[in-house]
Amino acid sequence: MRFDQLLNDIDRDALIELFSGAALAAVEAALSEKNAKPYVHCLVRDKPVQAKRAA
Protein backbone atom coordinates (compact mmCIF):
# COMPACT_ATOMS: atom_id res chain seq x y z
CA MET A 1 0.00 0.00 0.00
CA ARG A 2 1.26 3.47 -0.76
CA PHE A 3 1.12 6.38 1.67
CA ASP A 4 -0.56 8.64 -0.88
CA GLN A 5 -3.47 6.18 -1.11
CA LEU A 6 -4.34 7.17 2.45
CA LEU A 7 -4.17 10.84 1.57
CA ASN A 8 -5.93 10.75 -1.77
CA ASP A 9 -6.56 14.50 -1.79
CA ILE A 10 -2.80 15.25 -1.76
CA ASP A 11 -0.80 14.20 -4.79
CA ARG A 12 2.47 12.29 -4.58
CA ASP A 13 4.56 15.33 -5.56
CA ALA A 14 3.20 17.32 -2.61
CA LEU A 15 4.02 14.44 -0.26
CA ILE A 16 7.60 14.31 -1.51
CA GLU A 17 7.93 18.04 -0.85
CA LEU A 18 6.65 17.60 2.73
CA PHE A 19 8.58 14.42 3.59
CA SER A 20 11.84 12.95 2.38
CA GLY A 21 11.74 9.95 0.09
CA ALA A 22 13.30 7.81 2.81
CA ALA A 23 10.60 8.81 5.31
CA LEU A 24 7.84 7.95 2.81
CA ALA A 25 9.47 4.61 2.02
CA ALA A 26 9.68 3.75 5.74
CA VAL A 27 6.00 4.52 6.30
CA GLU A 28 4.95 2.62 3.16
CA ALA A 29 7.00 -0.39 4.29
CA ALA A 30 5.24 -0.37 7.67
CA LEU A 31 1.74 -0.33 6.16
CA SER A 32 -0.22 -3.54 5.82
CA GLU A 33 -3.81 -4.37 4.87
CA LYS A 34 -6.41 -6.21 6.88
CA ASN A 35 -10.03 -6.45 5.73
CA ALA A 36 -9.21 -4.01 2.89
CA LYS A 37 -8.14 -1.32 5.41
CA PRO A 38 -4.63 0.05 5.95
CA TYR A 39 -2.88 -0.76 9.24
CA VAL A 40 0.44 0.25 10.79
CA HIS A 41 2.13 -1.30 13.82
CA CYS A 42 1.89 0.94 16.92
CA LEU A 43 5.16 0.92 18.83
CA VAL A 44 3.51 2.14 22.05
CA ARG A 45 0.67 -0.39 22.20
CA ASP A 46 2.65 -3.08 20.33
CA LYS A 47 -0.28 -3.96 18.08
CA PRO A 48 -1.58 -3.05 14.63
CA VAL A 49 -3.81 0.03 14.47
CA GLN A 50 -5.84 1.32 11.57
CA ALA A 51 -4.01 4.01 9.61
CA LYS A 52 -6.40 6.85 8.97
CA ARG A 53 -6.44 10.60 8.96
CA ALA A 54 -7.38 12.40 12.13
CA ALA A 55 -10.68 14.19 11.87
mmCIF file as Biopython writes it, N, C-alpha, C and O atoms, coordinates in Angstrom:
data_model
#
loop_
_atom_site.group_PDB
_atom_site.id
_atom_site.type_symbol
_atom_site.label_atom_id
_atom_site.label_alt_id
_atom_site.label_comp_id
_atom_site.label_asym_id
_atom_site.label_entity_id
_atom_site.label_seq_id
_atom_site.pdbx_PDB_ins_code
_atom_site.Cartn_x
_atom_site.Cartn_y
_atom_site.Cartn_z
_atom_site.occupancy
_atom_site.B_iso_or_equiv
_atom_site.auth_seq_id
_atom_site.auth_asym_id
_atom_site.pdbx_PDB_model_num
ATOM 1   N N  . MET A ? 1  ? 0.847   -1.171 0.000  1.0 0.0 1  A 1 
ATOM 2   C CA . MET A ? 1  ? 0.000   0.000  0.000  1.0 0.0 1  A 1 
ATOM 3   C C  . MET A ? 1  ? 0.892   1.233  0.000  1.0 0.0 1  A 1 
ATOM 4   O O  . MET A ? 1  ? 1.944   1.246  0.639  1.0 0.0 1  A 1 
ATOM 5   N N  . ARG A ? 2  ? 0.482   2.236  -0.695 1.0 0.0 2  A 1 
ATOM 6   C CA . ARG A ? 2  ? 1.255   3.469  -0.763 1.0 0.0 2  A 1 
ATOM 7   C C  . ARG A ? 2  ? 0.648   4.517  0.158  1.0 0.0 2  A 1 
ATOM 8   O O  . ARG A ? 2  ? -0.569  4.583  0.337  1.0 0.0 2  A 1 
ATOM 9   N N  . PHE A ? 3  ? 1.517   5.332  0.737  1.0 0.0 3  A 1 
ATOM 10  C CA . PHE A ? 3  ? 1.115   6.382  1.670  1.0 0.0 3  A 1 
ATOM 11  C C  . PHE A ? 3  ? 0.129   7.347  1.041  1.0 0.0 3  A 1 
ATOM 12  O O  . PHE A ? 3  ? -0.809  7.794  1.701  1.0 0.0 3  A 1 
ATOM 13  N N  . ASP A ? 4  ? 0.330   7.677  -0.239 1.0 0.0 4  A 1 
ATOM 14  C CA . ASP A ? 4  ? -0.565  8.637  -0.884 1.0 0.0 4  A 1 
ATOM 15  C C  . ASP A ? 4  ? -1.954  8.068  -1.130 1.0 0.0 4  A 1 
ATOM 16  O O  . ASP A ? 4  ? -2.877  8.825  -1.429 1.0 0.0 4  A 1 
ATOM 17  N N  . GLN A ? 5  ? -2.131  6.746  -1.013 1.0 0.0 5  A 1 
ATOM 18  C CA . GLN A ? 5  ? -3.469  6.177  -1.110 1.0 0.0 5  A 1 
ATOM 19  C C  . GLN A ? 5  ? -4.295  6.538  0.124  1.0 0.0 5  A 1 
ATOM 20  O O  . GLN A ? 5  ? -5.520  6.629  0.046  1.0 0.0 5  A 1 
ATOM 21  N N  . LEU A ? 6  ? -3.638  6.741  1.246  1.0 0.0 6  A 1 
ATOM 22  C CA . LEU A ? 6  ? -4.344  7.173  2.449  1.0 0.0 6  A 1 
ATOM 23  C C  . LEU A ? 6  ? -4.745  8.635  2.346  1.0 0.0 6  A 1 
ATOM 24  O O  . LEU A ? 6  ? -5.787  9.038  2.863  1.0 0.0 6  A 1 
ATOM 25  N N  . LEU A ? 7  ? -3.936  9.406  1.696  1.0 0.0 7  A 1 
ATOM 26  C CA . LEU A ? 7  ? -4.170  10.840 1.569  1.0 0.0 7  A 1 
ATOM 27  C C  . LEU A ? 7  ? -4.509  11.168 0.120  1.0 0.0 7  A 1 
ATOM 28  O O  . LEU A ? 7  ? -3.764  11.884 -0.549 1.0 0.0 7  A 1 
ATOM 29  N N  . ASN A ? 8  ? -5.621  10.651 -0.357 1.0 0.0 8  A 1 
ATOM 30  C CA . ASN A ? 8  ? -5.932  10.745 -1.773 1.0 0.0 8  A 1 
ATOM 31  C C  . ASN A ? 8  ? -6.200  12.169 -2.254 1.0 0.0 8  A 1 
ATOM 32  O O  . ASN A ? 8  ? -6.268  12.392 -3.462 1.0 0.0 8  A 1 
ATOM 33  N N  . ASP A ? 9  ? -6.352  13.127 -1.364 1.0 0.0 9  A 1 
ATOM 34  C CA . ASP A ? 9  ? -6.558  14.499 -1.794 1.0 0.0 9  A 1 
ATOM 35  C C  . ASP A ? 9  ? -5.244  15.268 -1.932 1.0 0.0 9  A 1 
ATOM 36  O O  . ASP A ? 9  ? -5.248  16.425 -2.350 1.0 0.0 9  A 1 
ATOM 37  N N  . ILE A ? 10 ? -4.127  14.640 -1.586 1.0 0.0 10 A 1 
ATOM 38  C CA . ILE A ? 10 ? -2.803  15.246 -1.760 1.0 0.0 10 A 1 
ATOM 39  C C  . ILE A ? 10 ? -2.050  14.393 -2.770 1.0 0.0 10 A 1 
ATOM 40  O O  . ILE A ? 10 ? -1.970  13.176 -2.608 1.0 0.0 10 A 1 
ATOM 41  N N  . ASP A ? 11 ? -1.506  15.001 -3.797 1.0 0.0 11 A 1 
ATOM 42  C CA . ASP A ? 11 ? -0.796  14.198 -4.792 1.0 0.0 11 A 1 
ATOM 43  C C  . ASP A ? 11 ? 0.601   13.814 -4.306 1.0 0.0 11 A 1 
ATOM 44  O O  . ASP A ? 11 ? 1.127   14.384 -3.350 1.0 0.0 11 A 1 
ATOM 45  N N  . ARG A ? 12 ? 1.171   12.854 -4.975 1.0 0.0 12 A 1 
ATOM 46  C CA . ARG A ? 12 ? 2.470   12.289 -4.584 1.0 0.0 12 A 1 
ATOM 47  C C  . ARG A ? 12 ? 3.566   13.351 -4.565 1.0 0.0 12 A 1 
ATOM 48  O O  . ARG A ? 12 ? 4.437   13.325 -3.695 1.0 0.0 12 A 1 
ATOM 49  N N  . ASP A ? 13 ? 3.530   14.282 -5.511 1.0 0.0 13 A 1 
ATOM 50  C CA . ASP A ? 13 ? 4.556   15.329 -5.559 1.0 0.0 13 A 1 
ATOM 51  C C  . ASP A ? 13 ? 4.513   16.203 -4.308 1.0 0.0 13 A 1 
ATOM 52  O O  . ASP A ? 13 ? 5.560   16.589 -3.788 1.0 0.0 13 A 1 
ATOM 53  N N  . ALA A ? 14 ? 3.320   16.515 -3.827 1.0 0.0 14 A 1 
ATOM 54  C CA . ALA A ? 14 ? 3.196   17.325 -2.613 1.0 0.0 14 A 1 
ATOM 55  C C  . ALA A ? 14 ? 3.739   16.566 -1.405 1.0 0.0 14 A 1 
ATOM 56  O O  . ALA A ? 14 ? 4.361   17.161 -0.525 1.0 0.0 14 A 1 
ATOM 57  N N  . LEU A ? 15 ? 3.505   15.249 -1.362 1.0 0.0 15 A 1 
ATOM 58  C CA . LEU A ? 15 ? 4.024   14.443 -0.257 1.0 0.0 15 A 1 
ATOM 59  C C  . LEU A ? 15 ? 5.542   14.430 -0.248 1.0 0.0 15 A 1 
ATOM 60  O O  . LEU A ? 15 ? 6.163   14.511 0.811  1.0 0.0 15 A 1 
ATOM 61  N N  . ILE A ? 16 ? 6.137   14.329 -1.422 1.0 0.0 16 A 1 
ATOM 62  C CA . ILE A ? 16 ? 7.596   14.308 -1.507 1.0 0.0 16 A 1 
ATOM 63  C C  . ILE A ? 16 ? 8.180   15.633 -1.054 1.0 0.0 16 A 1 
ATOM 64  O O  . ILE A ? 16 ? 9.262   15.668 -0.468 1.0 0.0 16 A 1 
ATOM 65  N N  . GLU A ? 17 ? 7.467   16.735 -1.321 1.0 0.0 17 A 1 
ATOM 66  C CA . GLU A ? 17 ? 7.929   18.037 -0.853 1.0 0.0 17 A 1 
ATOM 67  C C  . GLU A ? 17 ? 7.850   18.138 0.672  1.0 0.0 17 A 1 
ATOM 68  O O  . GLU A ? 17 ? 8.708   18.763 1.296  1.0 0.0 17 A 1 
ATOM 69  N N  . LEU A ? 18 ? 6.826   17.527 1.276  1.0 0.0 18 A 1 
ATOM 70  C CA . LEU A ? 18 ? 6.646   17.597 2.727  1.0 0.0 18 A 1 
ATOM 71  C C  . LEU A ? 18 ? 7.584   16.652 3.473  1.0 0.0 18 A 1 
ATOM 72  O O  . LEU A ? 18 ? 8.115   17.005 4.525  1.0 0.0 18 A 1 
ATOM 73  N N  . PHE A ? 19 ? 7.786   15.461 2.935  1.0 0.0 19 A 1 
ATOM 74  C CA . PHE A ? 19 ? 8.580   14.425 3.592  1.0 0.0 19 A 1 
ATOM 75  C C  . PHE A ? 19 ? 9.684   13.959 2.660  1.0 0.0 19 A 1 
ATOM 76  O O  . PHE A ? 19 ? 9.542   14.033 1.440  1.0 0.0 19 A 1 
ATOM 77  N N  . SER A ? 20 ? 10.771  13.484 3.221  1.0 0.0 20 A 1 
ATOM 78  C CA . SER A ? 20 ? 11.843  12.951 2.384  1.0 0.0 20 A 1 
ATOM 79  C C  . SER A ? 20 ? 11.404  11.615 1.786  1.0 0.0 20 A 1 
ATOM 80  O O  . SER A ? 20 ? 10.497  10.961 2.300  1.0 0.0 20 A 1 
ATOM 81  N N  . GLY A ? 21 ? 12.045  11.230 0.720  1.0 0.0 21 A 1 
ATOM 82  C CA . GLY A ? 21 ? 11.738  9.948  0.087  1.0 0.0 21 A 1 
ATOM 83  C C  . GLY A ? 21 ? 11.975  8.785  1.024  1.0 0.0 21 A 1 
ATOM 84  O O  . GLY A ? 21 ? 11.232  7.804  0.999  1.0 0.0 21 A 1 
ATOM 85  N N  . ALA A ? 22 ? 13.009  8.885  1.857  1.0 0.0 22 A 1 
ATOM 86  C CA . ALA A ? 22 ? 13.305  7.810  2.812  1.0 0.0 22 A 1 
ATOM 87  C C  . ALA A ? 22 ? 12.202  7.699  3.864  1.0 0.0 22 A 1 
ATOM 88  O O  . ALA A ? 22 ? 11.837  6.593  4.261  1.0 0.0 22 A 1 
ATOM 89  N N  . ALA A ? 23 ? 11.673  8.828  4.314  1.0 0.0 23 A 1 
ATOM 90  C CA . ALA A ? 23 ? 10.597  8.807  5.310  1.0 0.0 23 A 1 
ATOM 91  C C  . ALA A ? 23 ? 9.339   8.182  4.714  1.0 0.0 23 A 1 
ATOM 92  O O  . ALA A ? 23 ? 8.673   7.383  5.372  1.0 0.0 23 A 1 
ATOM 93  N N  . LEU A ? 24 ? 9.007   8.542  3.470  1.0 0.0 24 A 1 
ATOM 94  C CA . LEU A ? 24 ? 7.839   7.951  2.808  1.0 0.0 24 A 1 
ATOM 95  C C  . LEU A ? 24 ? 8.018   6.447  2.623  1.0 0.0 24 A 1 
ATOM 96  O O  . LEU A ? 24 ? 7.082   5.678  2.840  1.0 0.0 24 A 1 
ATOM 97  N N  . ALA A ? 25 ? 9.202   6.030  2.227  1.0 0.0 25 A 1 
ATOM 98  C CA . ALA A ? 25 ? 9.469   4.607  2.022  1.0 0.0 25 A 1 
ATOM 99  C C  . ALA A ? 25 ? 9.332   3.828  3.329  1.0 0.0 25 A 1 
ATOM 100 O O  . ALA A ? 25 ? 8.823   2.707  3.333  1.0 0.0 25 A 1 
ATOM 101 N N  . ALA A ? 26 ? 9.780   4.414  4.432  1.0 0.0 26 A 1 
ATOM 102 C CA . ALA A ? 26 ? 9.681   3.746  5.736  1.0 0.0 26 A 1 
ATOM 103 C C  . ALA A ? 26 ? 8.223   3.578  6.152  1.0 0.0 26 A 1 
ATOM 104 O O  . ALA A ? 26 ? 7.836   2.524  6.656  1.0 0.0 26 A 1 
ATOM 105 N N  . VAL A ? 27 ? 7.427   4.603  5.943  1.0 0.0 27 A 1 
ATOM 106 C CA . VAL A ? 27 ? 6.000   4.518  6.299  1.0 0.0 27 A 1 
ATOM 107 C C  . VAL A ? 27 ? 5.299   3.508  5.398  1.0 0.0 27 A 1 
ATOM 108 O O  . VAL A ? 27 ? 4.521   2.683  5.877  1.0 0.0 27 A 1 
ATOM 109 N N  . GLU A ? 28 ? 5.573   3.569  4.090  1.0 0.0 28 A 1 
ATOM 110 C CA . GLU A ? 28 ? 4.948   2.625  3.164  1.0 0.0 28 A 1 
ATOM 111 C C  . GLU A ? 28 ? 5.324   1.182  3.497  1.0 0.0 28 A 1 
ATOM 112 O O  . GLU A ? 28 ? 4.500   0.279  3.356  1.0 0.0 28 A 1 
ATOM 113 N N  . ALA A ? 29 ? 6.559   0.962  3.936  1.0 0.0 29 A 1 
ATOM 114 C CA . ALA A ? 29 ? 6.996   -0.388 4.289  1.0 0.0 29 A 1 
ATOM 115 C C  . ALA A ? 29 ? 6.284   -0.893 5.537  1.0 0.0 29 A 1 
ATOM 116 O O  . ALA A ? 29 ? 6.084   -2.098 5.694  1.0 0.0 29 A 1 
ATOM 117 N N  . ALA A ? 30 ? 5.902   0.019  6.421  1.0 0.0 30 A 1 
ATOM 118 C CA . ALA A ? 30 ? 5.243   -0.366 7.670  1.0 0.0 30 A 1 
ATOM 119 C C  . ALA A ? 30 ? 3.745   -0.603 7.492  1.0 0.0 30 A 1 
ATOM 120 O O  . ALA A ? 30 ? 3.111   -1.194 8.366  1.0 0.0 30 A 1 
ATOM 121 N N  . LEU A ? 31 ? 3.173   -0.156 6.383  1.0 0.0 31 A 1 
ATOM 122 C CA . LEU A ? 31 ? 1.736   -0.327 6.156  1.0 0.0 31 A 1 
ATOM 123 C C  . LEU A ? 31 ? 1.410   -1.753 5.747  1.0 0.0 31 A 1 
ATOM 124 O O  . LEU A ? 31 ? 2.164   -2.391 5.012  1.0 0.0 31 A 1 
ATOM 125 N N  . SER A ? 32 ? 0.287   -2.239 6.230  1.0 0.0 32 A 1 
ATOM 126 C CA . SER A ? 32 ? -0.225  -3.537 5.817  1.0 0.0 32 A 1 
ATOM 127 C C  . SER A ? 32 ? -1.730  -3.404 5.649  1.0 0.0 32 A 1 
ATOM 128 O O  . SER A ? 32 ? -2.311  -2.395 6.050  1.0 0.0 32 A 1 
ATOM 129 N N  . GLU A ? 33 ? -2.360  -4.402 5.065  1.0 0.0 33 A 1 
ATOM 130 C CA . GLU A ? 33 ? -3.807  -4.366 4.874  1.0 0.0 33 A 1 
ATOM 131 C C  . GLU A ? 33 ? -4.463  -5.503 5.616  1.0 0.0 33 A 1 
ATOM 132 O O  . GLU A ? 33 ? -3.941  -6.616 5.670  1.0 0.0 33 A 1 
ATOM 133 N N  . LYS A ? 34 ? -5.613  -5.209 6.186  1.0 0.0 34 A 1 
ATOM 134 C CA . LYS A ? 34 ? -6.414  -6.207 6.880  1.0 0.0 34 A 1 
ATOM 135 C C  . LYS A ? 34 ? -7.863  -5.825 6.635  1.0 0.0 34 A 1 
ATOM 136 O O  . LYS A ? 34 ? -8.274  -4.712 6.963  1.0 0.0 34 A 1 
ATOM 137 N N  . ASN A ? 35 ? -8.635  -6.725 6.069  1.0 0.0 35 A 1 
ATOM 138 C CA . ASN A ? 35 ? -10.031 -6.447 5.735  1.0 0.0 35 A 1 
ATOM 139 C C  . ASN A ? 35 ? -10.152 -5.218 4.834  1.0 0.0 35 A 1 
ATOM 140 O O  . ASN A ? 35 ? -11.051 -4.395 5.011  1.0 0.0 35 A 1 
ATOM 141 N N  . ALA A ? 36 ? -9.241  -5.103 3.870  1.0 0.0 36 A 1 
ATOM 142 C CA . ALA A ? 36 ? -9.207  -4.010 2.890  1.0 0.0 36 A 1 
ATOM 143 C C  . ALA A ? 36 ? -9.021  -2.635 3.528  1.0 0.0 36 A 1 
ATOM 144 O O  . ALA A ? 36 ? -9.414  -1.626 2.944  1.0 0.0 36 A 1 
ATOM 145 N N  . LYS A ? 37 ? -8.424  -2.585 4.725  1.0 0.0 37 A 1 
ATOM 146 C CA . LYS A ? 37 ? -8.143  -1.324 5.413  1.0 0.0 37 A 1 
ATOM 147 C C  . LYS A ? 37 ? -6.660  -1.262 5.748  1.0 0.0 37 A 1 
ATOM 148 O O  . LYS A ? 37 ? -6.060  -2.282 6.087  1.0 0.0 37 A 1 
ATOM 149 N N  . PRO A ? 38 ? -6.061  -0.079 5.659  1.0 0.0 38 A 1 
ATOM 150 C CA . PRO A ? 38 ? -4.630  0.048  5.953  1.0 0.0 38 A 1 
ATOM 151 C C  . PRO A ? 38 ? -4.345  0.037  7.454  1.0 0.0 38 A 1 
ATOM 152 O O  . PRO A ? 38 ? -5.065  0.657  8.237  1.0 0.0 38 A 1 
ATOM 153 N N  . TYR A ? 39 ? -3.295  -0.670 7.840  1.0 0.0 39 A 1 
ATOM 154 C CA . TYR A ? 39 ? -2.876  -0.758 9.240  1.0 0.0 39 A 1 
ATOM 155 C C  . TYR A ? 39 ? -1.381  -0.492 9.343  1.0 0.0 39 A 1 
ATOM 156 O O  . TYR A ? 39 ? -0.625  -0.761 8.410  1.0 0.0 39 A 1 
ATOM 157 N N  . VAL A ? 40 ? -0.970  0.036  10.477 1.0 0.0 40 A 1 
ATOM 158 C CA . VAL A ? 40 ? 0.436   0.249  10.787 1.0 0.0 40 A 1 
ATOM 159 C C  . VAL A ? 40 ? 0.660   -0.259 12.211 1.0 0.0 40 A 1 
ATOM 160 O O  . VAL A ? 40 ? -0.247  -0.199 13.042 1.0 0.0 40 A 1 
ATOM 161 N N  . HIS A ? 41 ? 1.854   -0.755 12.493 1.0 0.0 41 A 1 
ATOM 162 C CA . HIS A ? 41 ? 2.134   -1.303 13.825 1.0 0.0 41 A 1 
ATOM 163 C C  . HIS A ? 41 ? 2.437   -0.167 14.800 1.0 0.0 41 A 1 
ATOM 164 O O  . HIS A ? 41 ? 3.354   0.620  14.563 1.0 0.0 41 A 1 
ATOM 165 N N  . CYS A ? 42 ? 1.685   -0.074 15.882 1.0 0.0 42 A 1 
ATOM 166 C CA . CYS A ? 42 ? 1.888   0.939  16.919 1.0 0.0 42 A 1 
ATOM 167 C C  . CYS A ? 42 ? 3.002   0.470  17.851 1.0 0.0 42 A 1 
ATOM 168 O O  . CYS A ? 42 ? 2.921   -0.606 18.445 1.0 0.0 42 A 1 
ATOM 169 N N  . LEU A ? 43 ? 4.031   1.285  17.968 1.0 0.0 43 A 1 
ATOM 170 C CA . LEU A ? 43 ? 5.159   0.925  18.828 1.0 0.0 43 A 1 
ATOM 171 C C  . LEU A ? 43 ? 4.828   1.064  20.310 1.0 0.0 43 A 1 
ATOM 172 O O  . LEU A ? 43 ? 5.429   0.384  21.142 1.0 0.0 43 A 1 
ATOM 173 N N  . VAL A ? 44 ? 3.885   1.931  20.648 1.0 0.0 44 A 1 
ATOM 174 C CA . VAL A ? 44 ? 3.515   2.141  22.046 1.0 0.0 44 A 1 
ATOM 175 C C  . VAL A ? 44 ? 2.641   0.997  22.553 1.0 0.0 44 A 1 
ATOM 176 O O  . VAL A ? 44 ? 2.903   0.425  23.611 1.0 0.0 44 A 1 
ATOM 177 N N  . ARG A ? 45 ? 1.604   0.673  21.787 1.0 0.0 45 A 1 
ATOM 178 C CA . ARG A ? 45 ? 0.674   -0.388 22.203 1.0 0.0 45 A 1 
ATOM 179 C C  . ARG A ? 45 ? 1.111   -1.771 21.739 1.0 0.0 45 A 1 
ATOM 180 O O  . ARG A ? 45 ? 0.539   -2.777 22.158 1.0 0.0 45 A 1 
ATOM 181 N N  . ASP A ? 46 ? 2.129   -1.824 20.872 1.0 0.0 46 A 1 
ATOM 182 C CA . ASP A ? 46 ? 2.653   -3.078 20.330 1.0 0.0 46 A 1 
ATOM 183 C C  . ASP A ? 46 ? 1.563   -3.923 19.676 1.0 0.0 46 A 1 
ATOM 184 O O  . ASP A ? 46 ? 1.454   -5.127 19.909 1.0 0.0 46 A 1 
ATOM 185 N N  . LYS A ? 47 ? 0.749   -3.244 18.838 1.0 0.0 47 A 1 
ATOM 186 C CA . LYS A ? 47 ? -0.281  -3.956 18.076 1.0 0.0 47 A 1 
ATOM 187 C C  . LYS A ? 47 ? -0.610  -3.138 16.835 1.0 0.0 47 A 1 
ATOM 188 O O  . LYS A ? 47 ? -0.327  -1.941 16.783 1.0 0.0 47 A 1 
ATOM 189 N N  . PRO A ? 48 ? -1.207  -3.781 15.837 1.0 0.0 48 A 1 
ATOM 190 C CA . PRO A ? 48 ? -1.577  -3.050 14.630 1.0 0.0 48 A 1 
ATOM 191 C C  . PRO A ? 48 ? -2.780  -2.137 14.899 1.0 0.0 48 A 1 
ATOM 192 O O  . PRO A ? 48 ? -3.737  -2.527 15.566 1.0 0.0 48 A 1 
ATOM 193 N N  . VAL A ? 49 ? -2.706  -0.930 14.370 1.0 0.0 49 A 1 
ATOM 194 C CA . VAL A ? 49 ? -3.813  0.033  14.470 1.0 0.0 49 A 1 
ATOM 195 C C  . VAL A ? 49 ? -4.142  0.529  13.076 1.0 0.0 49 A 1 
ATOM 196 O O  . VAL A ? 49 ? -3.274  0.619  12.208 1.0 0.0 49 A 1 
ATOM 197 N N  . GLN A ? 50 ? -5.414  0.851  12.877 1.0 0.0 50 A 1 
ATOM 198 C CA . GLN A ? 50 ? -5.839  1.316  11.565 1.0 0.0 50 A 1 
ATOM 199 C C  . GLN A ? 50 ? -5.203  2.666  11.250 1.0 0.0 50 A 1 
ATOM 200 O O  . GLN A ? 50 ? -5.238  3.588  12.065 1.0 0.0 50 A 1 
ATOM 201 N N  . ALA A ? 51 ? -4.625  2.767  10.065 1.0 0.0 51 A 1 
ATOM 202 C CA . ALA A ? 51 ? -4.005  4.011  9.612  1.0 0.0 51 A 1 
ATOM 203 C C  . ALA A ? 51 ? -5.075  4.842  8.932  1.0 0.0 51 A 1 
ATOM 204 O O  . ALA A ? 51 ? -5.587  4.479  7.873  1.0 0.0 51 A 1 
ATOM 205 N N  . LYS A ? 52 ? -5.403  5.960  9.555  1.0 0.0 52 A 1 
ATOM 206 C CA . LYS A ? 52 ? -6.402  6.848  8.965  1.0 0.0 52 A 1 
ATOM 207 C C  . LYS A ? 52 ? -6.097  8.274  9.388  1.0 0.0 52 A 1 
ATOM 208 O O  . LYS A ? 52 ? -5.385  8.514  10.363 1.0 0.0 52 A 1 
ATOM 209 N N  . ARG A ? 53 ? -6.641  9.198  8.648  1.0 0.0 53 A 1 
ATOM 210 C CA . ARG A ? 53 ? -6.439  10.596 8.963  1.0 0.0 53 A 1 
ATOM 211 C C  . ARG A ? 53 ? -7.231  10.981 10.194 1.0 0.0 53 A 1 
ATOM 212 O O  . ARG A ? 53 ? -8.335  10.486 10.420 1.0 0.0 53 A 1 
ATOM 213 N N  . ALA A ? 54 ? -6.661  11.860 10.978 1.0 0.0 54 A 1 
ATOM 214 C CA . ALA A ? 54 ? -7.382  12.398 12.133 1.0 0.0 54 A 1 
ATOM 215 C C  . ALA A ? 54 ? -8.460  13.345 11.634 1.0 0.0 54 A 1 
ATOM 216 O O  . ALA A ? 54 ? -8.269  14.062 10.652 1.0 0.0 54 A 1 
ATOM 217 N N  . ALA A ? 55 ? -9.558  13.339 12.300 1.0 0.0 55 A 1 
ATOM 218 C CA . ALA A ? 55 ? -10.685 14.192 11.870 1.0 0.0 55 A 1 
ATOM 219 C C  . ALA A ? 55 ? -10.448 15.633 12.178 1.0 0.0 55 A 1 
ATOM 220 O O  . ALA A ? 55 ? -11.296 16.475 11.881 1.0 0.0 55 A 1 
#
